[in-house]
């Protein structure tokens, strides 16, 4: 499986120039918000992260601006509007200390400490397409580690058919969790084990060469670029290897609208809108949506023999 790696790509080369020059000012503003809330800025923004290698996985498509990536977000724990996460998450979400508990069908259950993961890993930069189920899209330069590389450390057993993920549950830090009338918090997601071990599946720890902002799912989130964006669970605190397909938040709420797999598929419309085209943030005209978000040559084999209209 080819990741089209380009080891010589640097963050400055893939970033729109104005955003690259201004990114530290923007991130400094986030740090100020954390300080005003009484939280240590260094816990969230430890400065640039070292990049071991870069992969351009979105062809020659221009990355979305840092401002749009960090100010146009779905993070319902902080509100339903796209601008609410950037307004409230940096001042509420405490990013250190942060650990992820790994359990279930594995030989070596344990804990992932985020700082230790960053220190011990050769961080990769991956410029990927991001397609939201709401029919908008971005191109994002993530920074992190392959999911398979992390999962392998815990030696999943033959019973591990799926991997379940869980977001932090803390209404003090995530105010929308105070109401359980609509959403079955905490946010949960899942992948089949072969999807989770695929080389394209990724744990993001940063973007644009910097630590991940709170509103983008800090300090660690899932990136599965051939699936709709809601599969990319944010602020992960739990990973479990399980034998049966795990429940996931959106699939539990509306299974006729949000399938467990949720692969990007322009031929299968959402019940309330077409998926044939998408609005790239920063562009005026809509563009055709690509099957598997353009990664079909690498992931289509995972679904051989499946009816992608039924097993959506």
Backbone as CSV, one residue per row, in Angstrom:
resi,resn,N_x,N_y,N_z,CA_x,CA_y,CA_z,C_x,C_y,C_z
1,UNK,0.845,-1.177,0.000,0.000,0.000,0.000,0.883,1.231,0.000
2,UNK,0.716,2.110,-0.982,1.580,3.265,-1.130,0.975,4.471,-0.443
3,UNK,1.785,5.154,0.384,1.336,6.381,1.034,1.830,7.616,0.304
4,UNK,2.480,7.435,-0.839,2.995,8.550,-1.626,3.819,9.482,-0.756
5,UNK,4.797,8.954,-0.079,5.582,9.724,0.868,6.533,10.669,0.156
6,UNK,6.640,11.863,0.696,7.583,12.863,0.198,8.371,13.382,1.384
7,UNK,9.471,12.729,1.751,10.178,13.040,2.991,10.659,14.471,3.088
8,UNK,10.807,15.153,1.961,11.368,16.501,2.013,10.331,17.596,2.182
9,UNK,9.047,17.248,2.249,8.026,18.274,2.434,8.092,18.806,3.859
10,UNK,8.131,20.111,4.020,8.120,20.742,5.332,6.790,21.451,5.525
11,UNK,6.384,21.710,6.795,5.125,22.404,7.020,5.036,23.722,6.263
12,UNK,6.139,24.459,6.164,6.105,25.753,5.496,5.802,25.622,4.009
13,UNK,6.068,24.448,3.431,5.854,24.259,2.013,4.425,23.890,1.680
14,UNK,3.698,23.331,2.645,2.318,22.939,2.379,1.325,23.933,2.932
15,UNK,1.764,24.899,3.683,0.901,25.870,4.321,0.734,27.100,3.446
16,UNK,-0.511,27.597,3.270,-0.657,28.893,2.631,0.211,29.915,3.362
17,UNK,0.955,30.727,2.623,1.999,31.553,3.224,1.468,32.458,4.326
18,UNK,0.337,33.123,4.087,-0.163,34.063,5.091,-0.500,33.364,6.389
19,UNK,-1.061,32.137,6.284,-1.411,31.403,7.499,-0.180,30.881,8.211
20,UNK,0.822,30.455,7.433,2.046,29.965,8.066,2.723,31.079,8.853
21,UNK,2.756,32.291,8.296,3.409,33.401,8.979,2.629,33.862,10.202
22,UNK,1.307,33.656,10.180,0.473,34.139,11.268,0.119,33.061,12.286
23,UNK,0.519,31.799,12.012,0.019,30.720,12.854,0.439,30.859,14.303
24,UNK,1.642,31.352,14.551,2.089,31.475,15.946,1.270,32.534,16.680
25,UNK,0.876,33.587,15.963,0.041,34.611,16.592,-1.324,34.036,16.961
26,UNK,-1.879,33.210,16.051,-3.168,32.589,16.328,-3.067,31.645,17.517
27,UNK,-2.025,30.803,17.525,-1.853,29.854,18.622,-1.539,30.552,19.931
28,UNK,-0.835,31.687,19.853,-0.571,32.459,21.063,-1.864,32.974,21.655
29,UNK,-2.814,33.326,20.775,-4.112,33.766,21.266,-4.840,32.668,22.000
30,UNK,-4.721,31.425,21.496,-5.317,30.289,22.195,-4.673,30.097,23.559
31,UNK,-3.361,30.251,23.612,-2.654,30.103,24.887,-3.116,31.161,25.880
32,UNK,-3.359,32.376,25.401,-3.836,33.435,26.285,-5.187,33.080,26.879
33,UNK,-6.033,32.454,26.055,-7.340,32.054,26.553,-7.208,31.016,27.656
34,UNK,-6.256,30.084,27.496,-6.033,29.069,28.523,-5.517,29.691,29.808
35,UNK,-4.608,30.659,29.687,-4.084,31.325,30.865,-5.170,32.082,31.598
36,UNK,-6.052,32.724,30.830,-7.150,33.477,31.444,-8.076,32.555,32.216
37,UNK,-8.146,31.294,31.780,-8.994,30.326,32.475,-8.265,29.639,33.613
38,UNK,-7.031,30.008,33.842,-6.272,29.424,34.936,-5.604,28.119,34.595
39,UNK,-5.477,27.802,33.289,-4.854,26.567,32.869,-3.483,26.858,32.282
40,UNK,-2.499,25.998,32.496,-1.153,26.248,31.983,-1.100,26.152,30.473
41,UNK,-0.652,27.225,29.820,-0.589,27.230,28.362,0.354,26.161,27.850
42,UNK,1.435,25.886,28.576,2.397,24.917,28.086,1.815,23.519,28.027
43,UNK,0.721,23.281,28.787,0.098,21.972,28.742,-0.584,21.725,27.403
44,UNK,-1.074,22.793,26.752,-1.775,22.639,25.491,-0.900,22.975,24.302
45,UNK,-0.017,23.946,24.457,0.770,24.431,23.336,2.246,24.374,23.702
46,UNK,2.855,23.253,23.421,4.245,23.061,23.824,5.225,23.495,22.750
47,UNK,4.745,24.198,21.736,5.610,24.630,20.658,5.570,23.658,19.499
48,UNK,6.290,23.961,18.429,6.275,23.111,17.238,6.685,21.678,17.551
49,UNK,6.067,20.738,16.839,6.394,19.326,16.988,7.334,18.909,15.868
50,UNK,8.288,18.058,16.192,9.261,17.606,15.208,8.606,16.646,14.222
51,UNK,8.843,16.866,12.945,8.270,16.034,11.895,9.334,15.089,11.359
52,UNK,9.078,13.787,11.450,10.041,12.805,10.955,9.919,12.626,9.445
53,UNK,8.691,12.632,8.946,8.475,12.522,7.508,7.094,13.047,7.174
54,UNK,6.896,13.396,5.902,5.629,13.949,5.449,5.105,13.159,4.266
55,UNK,3.787,13.063,4.183,3.138,12.376,3.075,2.039,13.264,2.524
56,UNK,2.071,13.501,1.225,1.040,14.291,0.564,-0.025,13.330,0.066
57,UNK,-1.107,13.179,0.838,-2.148,12.197,0.536,-3.379,12.841,-0.061
58,UNK,-3.257,14.077,-0.515,-4.384,14.776,-1.125,-4.015,15.288,-2.511
59,UNK,-3.085,14.592,-3.170,-2.647,15.037,-4.480,-1.994,16.402,-4.392
60,UNK,-2.310,17.258,-5.337,-1.747,18.607,-5.316,-2.752,19.624,-4.784
61,UNK,-3.758,19.146,-4.043,-4.779,20.053,-3.518,-4.203,20.953,-2.428
62,UNK,-4.600,22.188,-2.441,-4.105,23.181,-1.498,-4.704,22.951,-0.113
63,UNK,-3.893,22.927,0.934,-4.424,22.787,2.289,-5.362,23.933,2.655
64,UNK,-6.369,23.617,3.420,-7.290,24.622,3.937,-6.549,25.516,4.919
65,UNK,-6.946,26.767,5.019,-6.245,27.704,5.894,-6.354,27.281,7.356
66,UNK,-5.349,27.633,8.121,-5.352,27.331,9.555,-6.563,27.951,10.239
67,UNK,-6.925,29.154,9.844,-8.072,29.822,10.464,-9.350,29.025,10.260
68,UNK,-9.582,28.546,9.035,-10.796,27.769,8.779,-10.765,26.429,9.508
69,UNK,-9.622,25.754,9.497,-9.531,24.454,10.169,-9.811,24.588,11.658
70,UNK,-9.384,25.675,12.256,-9.520,25.843,13.707,-10.747,26.655,14.127
71,UNK,-11.514,27.151,13.159,-12.687,27.959,13.512,-13.966,27.495,12.832
72,UNK,-13.904,26.368,12.125,-15.099,25.785,11.506,-15.108,24.323,11.904
73,UNK,-15.749,24.042,13.044,-15.624,22.717,13.660,-16.960,22.160,14.112
74,UNK,-17.072,20.844,14.033,-18.127,20.109,14.724,-17.520,19.467,15.963
75,UNK,-17.959,19.914,17.110,-17.533,19.332,18.379,-18.701,19.602,19.324
76,UNK,-19.714,18.728,19.241,-21.003,19.008,19.861,-20.946,19.104,21.374
77,UNK,-19.874,18.622,21.971,-19.711,18.803,23.417,-19.542,20.272,23.780
78,UNK,-19.298,21.115,22.764,-19.145,22.557,22.990,-20.177,23.383,22.234
79,UNK,-21.211,22.750,21.690,-22.268,23.484,21.023,-22.481,23.026,19.599
80,UNK,-23.612,23.440,19.014,-23.993,22.978,17.693,-23.473,23.862,16.568
81,UNK,-23.138,25.112,16.870,-22.658,26.021,15.838,-21.182,25.778,15.557
82,UNK,-20.785,26.038,14.323,-19.417,25.753,13.897,-18.374,26.601,14.625
83,UNK,-18.754,27.789,15.077,-17.772,28.669,15.729,-17.702,28.473,17.235
84,UNK,-18.625,27.731,17.818,-18.653,27.571,19.274,-17.452,26.814,19.838
85,UNK,-16.994,25.722,19.198,-15.834,25.022,19.768,-14.612,25.923,19.928
86,UNK,-14.319,26.757,18.929,-13.149,27.638,19.021,-13.324,28.683,20.106
87,UNK,-14.565,29.051,20.392,-14.830,30.059,21.409,-14.684,29.508,22.821
88,UNK,-15.103,28.262,23.032,-15.165,27.759,24.407,-14.175,26.645,24.741
89,UNK,-13.853,25.775,23.783,-12.999,24.622,24.110,-11.628,25.002,24.641
90,UNK,-10.908,25.999,24.041,-9.566,26.309,24.561,-9.555,26.749,26.020
91,UNK,-10.634,27.342,26.493,-10.669,27.791,27.875,-11.209,26.773,28.857
92,UNK,-11.728,25.650,28.349,-12.361,24.665,29.220,-11.653,23.312,29.253
93,UNK,-11.128,22.885,28.114,-10.554,21.544,28.027,-9.136,21.524,28.580
94,UNK,-8.926,20.797,29.646,-7.613,20.667,30.280,-6.852,19.539,29.594
95,UNK,-5.771,19.886,28.927,-5.091,18.935,28.054,-3.969,18.141,28.714
96,UNK,-3.562,18.496,29.901,-2.549,17.740,30.619,-2.894,17.719,32.100
97,UNK,-2.672,16.592,32.764,-2.198,15.317,32.194,-3.288,14.660,31.364
98,UNK,-2.897,13.812,30.414,-3.876,13.128,29.560,-3.370,11.727,29.260
99,UNK,-4.216,10.762,29.545,-3.881,9.367,29.262,-5.039,8.692,28.538
100,UNK,-4.716,7.634,27.820,-5.709,6.825,27.118,-5.597,5.395,27.642
101,UNK,-6.701,4.875,28.140,-6.724,3.504,28.652,-7.013,2.547,27.510
102,UNK,-6.164,1.524,27.347,-6.342,0.511,26.312,-6.659,-0.818,27.001
103,UNK,-7.780,-1.425,26.625,-8.243,-2.621,27.334,-8.941,-3.570,26.357
104,UNK,-9.526,-4.619,26.925,-10.291,-5.561,26.121,-9.487,-6.764,25.685
105,UNK,-9.761,-7.256,24.496,-9.177,-8.492,23.985,-7.747,-8.264,23.491
106,UNK,-6.840,-8.162,24.438,-5.427,-7.959,24.098,-4.560,-8.556,25.197
107,UNK,-3.327,-8.863,24.859,-2.421,-9.507,25.803,-1.787,-8.521,26.766
108,UNK,-1.675,-7.275,26.366,-0.956,-6.296,27.175,-1.784,-5.014,27.356
109,UNK,-2.909,-5.085,28.068,-3.674,-3.859,28.311,-2.820,-2.850,29.070
110,UNK,-3.109,-1.591,28.875,-2.283,-0.591,29.549,-2.758,0.817,29.301
111,UNK,-1.853,1.760,29.541,-2.155,3.186,29.483,-1.209,3.873,28.490
112,UNK,-1.765,4.754,27.699,-0.959,5.611,26.821,-0.893,6.990,27.443
113,UNK,0.300,7.447,27.769,0.492,8.819,28.216,0.825,9.657,26.981
114,UNK,0.087,10.736,26.759,0.243,11.506,25.528,1.660,12.048,25.371
115,UNK,2.228,12.582,26.440,3.581,13.133,26.343,4.601,12.059,26.032
116,UNK,4.429,10.879,26.627,5.347,9.781,26.333,5.185,9.311,24.895
117,UNK,3.942,9.312,24.390,3.701,8.914,23.013,4.402,9.861,22.043
118,UNK,4.318,11.159,22.326,4.965,12.147,21.467,6.478,11.986,21.493
119,UNK,7.035,11.778,22.684,8.485,11.648,22.815,9.005,10.375,22.159
120,UNK,8.229,9.308,22.247,8.704,8.010,21.778,8.438,7.747,20.302
121,UNK,7.666,8.612,19.656,7.237,8.342,18.293,7.937,9.247,17.286
122,UNK,8.157,8.707,16.098,8.607,9.519,14.971,7.349,10.071,14.309
123,UNK,7.010,11.303,14.635,5.743,11.874,14.188,5.730,12.097,12.681
124,UNK,4.612,11.735,12.077,4.423,11.910,10.642,3.471,13.074,10.382
125,UNK,3.727,13.773,9.287,2.776,14.774,8.807,2.068,14.190,7.594
126,UNK,0.729,14.185,7.641,-0.061,13.639,6.547,-1.074,14.687,6.086
127,UNK,-0.951,15.088,4.851,-1.878,16.062,4.289,-3.021,15.281,3.657
128,UNK,-4.182,15.295,4.315,-5.303,14.438,3.933,-6.564,15.240,3.628
129,UNK,-7.390,14.674,2.758,-8.732,15.211,2.578,-9.577,14.864,3.795
130,UNK,-10.464,15.776,4.155,-11.406,15.562,5.256,-12.798,15.865,4.708
131,UNK,-13.663,14.876,4.710,-15.019,15.042,4.142,-16.054,14.863,5.233
132,UNK,-16.805,15.919,5.525,-17.863,15.848,6.535,-19.120,15.257,5.915
133,UNK,-19.895,14.544,6.714,-21.154,13.976,6.250,-22.140,15.076,5.858
134,UNK,-21.896,16.299,6.324,-22.761,17.433,5.984,-22.455,18.009,4.602
135,UNK,-21.582,17.370,3.853,-21.250,17.730,2.466,-20.353,18.954,2.360
136,UNK,-19.497,19.179,3.355,-18.411,20.147,3.212,-17.094,19.402,3.447
137,UNK,-16.013,20.010,3.003,-14.734,19.311,3.082,-13.584,20.281,3.308
138,UNK,-12.447,19.726,3.691,-11.209,20.464,3.900,-10.037,19.589,3.444
139,UNK,-8.854,20.189,3.393,-7.597,19.450,3.256,-6.747,19.849,4.453
140,UNK,-6.368,18.871,5.276,-5.760,19.175,6.578,-4.389,18.514,6.705
141,UNK,-3.369,19.279,7.083,-2.043,18.701,7.351,-1.943,18.228,8.804
142,UNK,-2.360,16.989,9.036,-2.315,16.420,10.374,-0.888,16.052,10.757
143,UNK,-0.661,15.889,12.047,0.617,15.424,12.560,0.329,14.381,13.629
144,UNK,0.947,13.201,13.505,0.677,12.167,14.492,1.368,10.862,14.191
145,UNK,0.688,9.744,14.526,1.284,8.412,14.372,0.256,7.464,13.773
146,UNK,0.700,6.465,12.994,-0.233,5.464,12.479,-0.932,4.740,13.629
147,UNK,-2.231,4.551,13.495,-2.988,3.870,14.541,-2.474,2.451,14.758
148,UNK,-2.166,1.744,13.683,-1.700,0.361,13.818,-0.432,0.267,14.650
149,UNK,0.435,1.247,14.508,1.700,1.258,15.258,1.441,1.306,16.752
150,UNK,0.419,2.057,17.156,0.081,2.172,18.581,-0.651,0.920,19.058
151,UNK,-1.632,0.459,18.288,-2.420,-0.701,18.713,-1.579,-1.963,18.848
152,UNK,-0.586,-2.116,17.974,0.227,-3.335,17.993,0.963,-3.517,19.311
153,UNK,1.253,-2.436,20.002,1.975,-2.525,21.272,1.199,-3.321,22.311
154,UNK,-0.122,-3.352,22.165,-0.967,-3.994,23.170,-1.352,-5.421,22.782
155,UNK,-0.850,-5.889,21.664,-0.990,-7.268,21.211,-2.444,-7.749,21.234
156,UNK,-3.275,-7.181,20.337,-4.671,-7.643,20.272,-4.748,-9.130,19.968
157,UNK,-5.701,-9.807,20.578,-5.850,-11.252,20.407,-6.698,-11.555,19.177
158,UNK,-6.844,-12.838,18.889,-7.650,-13.263,17.737,-9.130,-12.948,17.931
159,UNK,-9.535,-12.684,19.164,-10.930,-12.316,19.438,-11.210,-10.845,19.139
160,UNK,-10.188,-10.080,18.921,-10.361,-8.635,18.687,-10.796,-8.416,17.242
161,UNK,-12.097,-8.353,17.026,-12.649,-8.145,15.679,-12.918,-6.663,15.395
162,UNK,-13.059,-5.889,16.456,-13.349,-4.466,16.321,-12.535,-3.682,17.344
163,UNK,-12.414,-2.379,17.106,-11.774,-1.473,18.061,-12.767,-0.373,18.393
164,UNK,-13.052,-0.196,19.671,-13.993,0.820,20.145,-13.219,1.984,20.757
165,UNK,-13.705,3.195,20.498,-13.059,4.407,21.000,-14.066,5.213,21.814
166,UNK,-13.558,5.923,22.824,-14.434,6.727,23.685,-13.787,8.061,23.999
167,UNK,-14.608,9.099,23.979,-14.179,10.461,24.283,-14.293,10.726,25.784
168,UNK,-13.573,11.721,26.239,-13.667,12.173,27.626,-15.120,12.454,28.012
169,UNK,-15.489,12.029,29.211,-16.797,12.362,29.785,-16.555,13.215,31.017
170,UNK,-16.748,14.522,30.888,-16.547,15.456,31.987,-17.348,16.726,31.696
171,UNK,-18.577,16.818,32.229,-19.424,17.980,31.935,-18.815,19.312,32.371
172,UNK,-17.867,19.287,33.292,-17.224,20.545,33.686,-16.361,21.087,32.550
173,UNK,-15.735,20.171,31.815,-14.892,20.586,30.704,-15.648,20.604,29.376
174,UNK,-16.707,19.819,29.289,-17.503,19.731,28.070,-18.952,20.011,28.424
175,UNK,-19.331,21.282,28.440,-20.618,21.698,29.016,-21.860,21.084,28.377
176,UNK,-21.811,20.750,27.090,-23.002,20.180,26.455,-23.283,18.762,26.937
177,UNK,-22.333,18.149,27.645,-22.572,16.822,28.209,-23.497,16.876,29.425
178,UNK,-23.807,18.065,29.878,-24.707,18.188,31.033,-26.129,17.764,30.693
179,UNK,-26.445,17.729,29.416,-27.754,17.270,28.979,-27.603,15.940,28.269
180,UNK,-28.317,14.935,28.739,-28.256,13.618,28.097,-29.569,13.295,27.397
181,UNK,-30.391,14.331,27.141,-31.709,14.114,26.555,-31.619,13.731,25.085
182,UNK,-30.569,14.191,24.407,-30.436,13.921,22.972,-29.293,12.956,22.698
183,UNK,-28.129,13.271,23.223,-26.925,12.509,22.884,-26.529,11.551,24.008
184,UNK,-26.273,10.307,23.661,-25.835,9.332,24.677,-24.343,9.470,24.965
185,UNK,-23.972,10.522,25.690,-22.563,10.747,26.017,-22.010,9.601,26.858
186,UNK,-20.730,9.336,26.809,-19.725,10.036,26.019,-19.774,9.635,24.550
187,UNK,-19.165,10.479,23.708,-19.078,10.178,22.285,-18.314,8.876,22.114
188,UNK,-18.829,8.006,21.246,-18.199,6.716,21.019,-18.122,6.439,19.522
189,UNK,-17.100,5.725,19.123,-16.926,5.341,17.726,-16.253,3.973,17.662
190,UNK,-16.188,3.423,16.448,-15.572,2.118,16.306,-15.144,1.833,14.889
191,UNK,-14.188,0.935,14.768,-13.696,0.463,13.485,-13.593,-1.057,13.530
192,UNK,-13.720,-1.670,12.389,-13.366,-3.072,12.294,-11.852,-3.172,12.458
193,UNK,-11.359,-4.292,12.972,-9.939,-4.388,13.299,-9.058,-4.197,12.066
194,UNK,-9.491,-4.700,10.901,-8.659,-4.526,9.715,-8.646,-3.068,9.248
195,UNK,-9.727,-2.326,9.497,-9.737,-0.899,9.203,-8.775,-0.162,10.131
196,UNK,-8.841,-0.523,11.410,-7.981,0.139,12.395,-6.508,-0.111,12.125
197,UNK,-6.180,-1.279,11.584,-4.787,-1.617,11.325,-4.319,-1.192,9.937
198,UNK,-5.200,-0.590,9.170,-4.827,-0.139,7.826,-3.839,1.027,7.930
199,UNK,-2.849,1.090,7.040,-1.828,2.145,7.132,-2.368,3.576,7.061
200,UNK,-3.547,3.782,6.476,-4.085,5.146,6.396,-4.732,5.616,7.705
201,UNK,-5.148,4.680,8.579,-5.756,5.067,9.860,-4.690,5.718,10.731
202,UNK,-5.048,6.804,11.398,-4.046,7.693,11.979,-4.553,8.276,13.294
203,UNK,-3.649,8.434,14.248,-3.951,9.166,15.483,-3.277,10.528,15.377
204,UNK,-4.077,11.576,15.303,-3.547,12.929,15.143,-3.264,13.550,16.502
205,UNK,-2.068,14.126,16.611,-1.634,14.837,17.816,-1.404,16.316,17.535
206,UNK,-1.482,16.690,16.266,-1.264,18.079,15.906,-1.738,18.361,14.500
207,UNK,-1.623,19.621,14.099,-1.877,20.015,12.721,-1.061,21.264,12.414
208,UNK,-0.727,21.434,11.158,0.123,22.546,10.738,1.413,22.624,11.571
209,UNK,1.948,21.476,11.965,3.215,21.434,12.676,3.151,21.802,14.139
210,UNK,1.969,22.061,14.661,1.793,22.461,16.059,0.897,21.454,16.781
211,UNK,0.937,21.426,18.129,0.030,20.547,18.870,-1.427,20.832,18.510
212,UNK,-2.245,19.808,18.556,-3.643,19.890,18.172,-4.391,20.899,19.049
213,UNK,-5.098,21.871,18.451,-5.908,22.795,19.241,-7.082,22.074,19.895
214,UNK,-7.568,22.619,20.991,-8.649,21.983,21.742,-9.877,21.738,20.874
215,UNK,-10.256,22.718,20.068,-11.468,22.608,19.273,-11.368,21.584,18.155
216,UNK,-10.177,21.130,17.863,-9.978,20.113,16.831,-9.823,18.715,17.408
217,UNK,-10.082,18.565,18.716,-10.059,17.235,19.310,-8.833,16.907,20.111
218,UNK,-8.154,17.951,20.602,-6.933,17.760,21.388,-7.195,16.900,22.620
219,UNK,-6.157,16.259,23.132,-4.805,16.215,22.565,-4.583,15.071,21.582
220,UNK,-5.620,14.212,21.381,-5.459,13.076,20.473,-6.814,12.731,19.871
221,UNK,-6.835,12.598,18.546,-8.070,12.244,17.854,-7.768,11.239,16.756
222,UNK,-8.830,10.618,16.290,-8.723,9.635,15.225,-8.923,10.304,13.867
223,UNK,-8.129,9.899,12.888,-8.289,10.363,11.506,-8.407,9.121,10.618
224,UNK,-9.550,8.996,9.947,-9.785,7.892,9.011,-10.233,8.539,7.705
225,UNK,-9.308,8.929,6.837,-9.635,9.866,5.757,-10.585,9.348,4.695
226,UNK,-10.818,8.043,4.614,-11.757,7.538,3.615,-13.188,7.469,4.151
227,UNK,-13.382,7.866,5.411,-14.702,7.854,6.028,-15.170,9.274,6.320
228,UNK,-16.472,9.431,6.536,-16.994,10.739,6.905,-16.392,11.184,8.233
229,UNK,-16.276,12.494,8.385,-15.513,13.065,9.483,-15.977,12.697,10.874
230,UNK,-17.277,12.395,11.052,-17.730,12.091,12.411,-17.131,10.792,12.940
231,UNK,-16.558,9.968,12.057,-15.861,8.766,12.519,-14.556,9.122,13.218
232,UNK,-14.048,10.340,12.993,-12.791,10.774,13.603,-13.009,11.287,15.011
233,UNK,-13.212,10.388,15.925,-13.543,10.734,17.304,-12.448,11.594,17.936
234,UNK,-12.863,12.577,18.733,-11.957,13.565,19.315,-11.689,13.279,20.793
235,UNK,-10.611,13.867,21.295,-10.284,13.839,22.735,-10.460,12.432,23.317
236,UNK,-9.736,11.496,22.749,-9.894,10.081,23.104,-9.304,9.790,24.485
237,UNK,-10.062,9.053,25.301,-9.551,8.596,26.602,-9.611,7.078,26.743
238,UNK,-10.309,6.404,25.825,-10.430,4.954,25.938,-10.401,4.261,24.590
239,UNK,-9.669,3.148,24.534,-9.626,2.281,23.359,-9.814,0.852,23.845
240,UNK,-10.780,0.139,23.251,-11.042,-1.248,23.669,-11.061,-2.167,22.453
241,UNK,-10.384,-3.300,22.578,-10.473,-4.344,21.569,-11.671,-5.222,21.937
242,UNK,-12.610,-5.377,21.020,-13.839,-6.110,21.333,-14.142,-7.129,20.242
243,UNK,-14.960,-8.110,20.601,-15.295,-9.196,19.678,-16.485,-8.849,18.802
244,UNK,-17.426,-8.048,19.333,-18.633,-7.704,18.589,-18.621,-6.228,18.198
245,UNK,-19.358,-5.914,17.143,-19.417,-4.534,16.668,-19.880,-3.615,17.786
246,UNK,-19.095,-2.607,18.145,-19.448,-1.746,19.276,-20.490,-0.695,18.879
247,UNK,-21.296,-0.263,19.846,-22.224,0.834,19.559,-21.450,2.132,19.329
248,UNK,-21.966,2.967,18.441,-21.362,4.266,18.184,-22.438,5.332,18.287
249,UNK,-22.067,6.528,18.690,-23.059,7.545,19.045,-24.018,7.858,17.903
250,UNK,-23.507,8.216,16.735,-24.402,8.631,15.661,-25.192,7.462,15.096
251,UNK,-24.603,6.296,15.027,-25.329,5.132,14.553,-26.442,4.753,15.511
252,UNK,-26.212,4.946,16.813,-27.250,4.664,17.804,-28.394,5.672,17.709
253,UNK,-28.078,6.930,17.423,-29.097,7.972,17.336,-29.958,7.825,16.084
254,UNK,-29.327,7.565,14.942,-30.061,7.535,13.675,-29.406,6.531,12.729
255,UNK,-29.653,5.235,12.924,-28.988,4.217,12.104,-29.328,4.297,10.622
256,UNK,-30.468,4.890,10.271,-30.831,5.030,8.857,-30.087,6.178,8.184
257,UNK,-29.440,7.033,8.990,-28.701,8.175,8.451,-27.194,8.018,8.587
258,UNK,-26.748,7.334,9.641,-25.324,7.228,9.937,-24.965,5.766,10.181
259,UNK,-24.434,5.124,9.134,-24.079,3.724,9.259,-22.834,3.530,10.099
260,UNK,-22.581,2.291,10.482,-21.387,2.012,11.265,-20.133,2.272,10.439
261,UNK,-20.160,1.923,9.154,-18.962,2.081,8.331,-18.782,3.521,7.889
262,UNK,-19.839,4.140,7.368,-19.807,5.555,6.969,-18.622,5.890,6.066
263,UNK,-18.372,5.019,5.096,-17.382,5.327,4.079,-17.923,6.415,3.157
264,UNK,-17.075,7.320,2.742,-17.499,8.365,1.816,-17.948,7.704,0.512
265,UNK,-19.209,7.948,0.141,-19.784,7.299,-1.033,-20.741,8.261,-1.724
266,UNK,-20.326,8.842,-2.860,-21.182,9.820,-3.539,-22.454,9.234,-4.121
267,UNK,-22.550,7.899,-4.214,-23.741,7.274,-4.786,-24.800,6.957,-3.739
268,UNK,-24.471,7.100,-2.467,-25.432,6.843,-1.393,-25.708,8.165,-0.682
269,UNK,-26.887,8.717,-0.923,-27.228,10.011,-0.341,-27.610,9.872,1.121
270,UNK,-27.353,10.922,1.867,-27.946,11.050,3.198,-29.447,11.231,2.970
271,UNK,-30.294,10.735,3.867,-31.740,10.879,3.651,-32.211,12.315,3.465
272,UNK,-31.394,13.285,3.920,-31.841,14.685,3.834,-31.029,15.535,2.863
273,UNK,-30.012,14.970,2.221,-29.250,15.726,1.226,-28.408,14.782,0.366
274,UNK,-28.004,15.296,-0.772,-27.168,14.531,-1.689,-25.730,14.499,-1.202
275,UNK,-25.053,13.391,-1.482,-23.626,13.283,-1.177,-22.785,13.325,-2.456
276,UNK,-23.415,13.618,-3.592,-22.702,13.572,-4.862,-21.660,14.677,-4.984
277,UNK,-21.920,15.831,-4.344,-20.978,16.943,-4.401,-20.711,17.474,-3.001
278,UNK,-19.652,18.259,-2.879,-19.261,18.808,-1.585,-18.795,20.249,-1.739
279,UNK,-18.864,20.971,-0.659,-18.393,22.359,-0.631,-17.055,22.399,0.082
280,UNK,-15.982,22.638,-0.652,-14.663,22.757,-0.048,-14.579,24.120,0.643
281,UNK,-14.316,24.109,1.943,-14.231,25.352,2.695,-13.145,26.242,2.089
282,UNK,-13.522,27.495,1.785,-12.604,28.417,1.144,-12.825,28.538,-0.347
283,UNK,-13.694,27.683,-0.921,-14.005,27.734,-2.336,-15.472,28.101,-2.540
284,UNK,-15.794,28.650,-3.709,-17.169,29.075,-3.998,-17.982,27.955,-4.630
285,UNK,-17.418,27.296,-5.627,-18.144,26.265,-6.353,-18.036,24.916,-5.641
286,UNK,-19.084,24.090,-5.792,-19.063,22.739,-5.251,-18.304,21.825,-6.198
287,UNK,-17.693,20.801,-5.660,-16.910,19.860,-6.457,-17.473,18.446,-6.278
288,UNK,-17.257,17.564,-7.262,-17.730,16.181,-7.116,-17.043,15.485,-5.943
289,UNK,-17.806,14.693,-5.236,-17.249,13.885,-4.147,-16.643,12.615,-4.726
290,UNK,-15.485,12.234,-4.221,-14.777,11.047,-4.694,-15.138,9.831,-3.844
291,UNK,-15.270,8.687,-4.494,-15.532,7.452,-3.759,-14.402,7.193,-2.769
292,UNK,-14.755,6.822,-1.551,-13.788,6.636,-0.471,-12.933,7.906,-0.288
293,UNK,-13.520,9.045,-0.643,-12.837,10.332,-0.499,-11.533,10.395,-1.288
294,UNK,-11.462,9.597,-2.331,-10.268,9.593,-3.173,-9.219,8.569,-2.779
295,UNK,-9.511,7.740,-1.781,-8.541,6.751,-1.303,-8.931,5.318,-1.665
296,UNK,-9.785,5.180,-2.674,-10.283,3.861,-3.044,-9.213,2.893,-3.482
297,UNK,-8.164,3.393,-4.138,-7.105,2.491,-4.589,-6.387,1.843,-3.421
298,UNK,-6.515,2.411,-2.247,-5.829,1.883,-1.067,-6.747,1.132,-0.111
299,UNK,-8.052,1.458,-0.100,-8.928,0.866,0.912,-10.085,0.048,0.360
300,UNK,-10.355,0.117,-0.935,-11.521,-0.586,-1.478,-11.486,-2.078,-1.172
301,UNK,-10.297,-2.661,-1.128,-10.177,-4.091,-0.852,-10.702,-4.501,0.505
302,UNK,-10.790,-3.558,1.441,-11.322,-3.882,2.767,-12.798,-4.273,2.700
303,UNK,-13.476,-3.868,1.626,-14.930,-4.037,1.559,-15.342,-4.918,0.396
304,UNK,-14.417,-5.742,-0.071,-14.699,-6.663,-1.156,-15.853,-7.588,-0.774
305,UNK,-16.847,-7.680,-1.653,-17.988,-8.554,-1.408,-19.105,-7.923,-0.612
306,UNK,-18.893,-6.713,-0.083,-19.924,-6.043,0.686,-20.818,-5.205,-0.221
307,UNK,-22.081,-5.059,0.155,-23.000,-4.160,-0.532,-22.865,-2.798,0.115
308,UNK,-22.150,-1.886,-0.530,-21.833,-0.593,0.096,-23.036,0.328,0.205
309,UNK,-24.130,-0.009,-0.468,-25.370,0.758,-0.303,-26.153,0.278,0.918
310,UNK,-25.971,-0.969,1.251,-26.665,-1.527,2.423,-25.782,-1.435,3.668
311,UNK,-24.513,-1.825,3.527,-23.567,-1.744,4.643,-22.837,-0.411,4.553
312,UNK,-23.600,0.664,4.753,-23.047,2.001,4.550,-22.417,2.553,5.833
